[in-house]
Amino acid sequence: MTRENVTDILCIGCQKGSTSWLHSVVSTHPRTHAFPDSRPQTSTDKEAHFWDWNHKRGVDWYRTLMTPADPGKLSMDFTPEYAFLTPAQIAECKALSPSAKVFYILRDPLARAVSAIRMHMLWRFGKDHDQPLRLDDTLLSLVRDARLGLHGDFTGNLARWRAAYPDLLLLNYEDFHTDREGSVARIFAHLDLDIAEANQGRLSRLMGSRVWASEQFPIERDALMFLQGLTYRFRLACEAELDMRFAEGERLLGG
């Protein structure tokens, strides 16, 4: 029998918004299914990258990847690059997974951008890099590589996805620090999963662990202010359209 959804649980980001930690949290429930690690096609057992890397492989490839052996389990795909899919791509997603549970984590735009830039610095220079990031051509190339505009346009991305999935659950990354238990409870409720059925030992360890952070490469003030200028419109849009407030960026700026 064909499953109603190719993907039952879909997290569309944001990148650097603790999607890996949250994938581990949701995976503690016995009714969830993480697809097998199939690198280089996928990113471990978390990011299928169907619409950005693997669309050429076809829907049958994606369906086979996502289908659990136990038909009662819920398949998961946590790929942050899905946040900025086009309306046509989202329509294809809706056709493949009409009743998927979708959620989107938003993070302070400046803090998210800094974390993304540091991730790209790690990939480019290695973890022992000790030179501060300056306002120069290197920063501009990292900004392009990190696609800060696409990842940071939270309200634009959200509008496209909510047109197809109006019940999408919106989360604030900072709540994982200030109200982790409440945030996780909301997520399990959104997924219609009983949190009491999760593996309590694994869940407890994750709830007590630190949300993963990027390498703390130094960034000069001018570079930081440049990133603030690039991302400030995204902050204003979140405040005006979503009534969502962030504090991380102010701390980065020393405010």
Buried (B, 14 or more C-beta within 10 A) or exposed (E): EEBEBBBBBBBBBBBBBBBBBBBBBBBBBEBBBBBEEBEEBBBEBBBBBBBBBBBEEEEEBBBEBBBBEEEEBBBBBBBBBBBBBEEEBBBBBBEBBEEBBBBBBBBBBBBBBBBBBBBBBBEEBEEEBEEEBBBEEBBEEBBEBBBBBEBBBBBBBBEBBBEBBEEBBBBBBBBBBEEBEEBBEBBBEBBEBEBEEBEEEBBEEBBEEEBEEBBEBEBBEEBBEBBBEBBEBBBEBBEEEBEBEBEBBEEBEEE
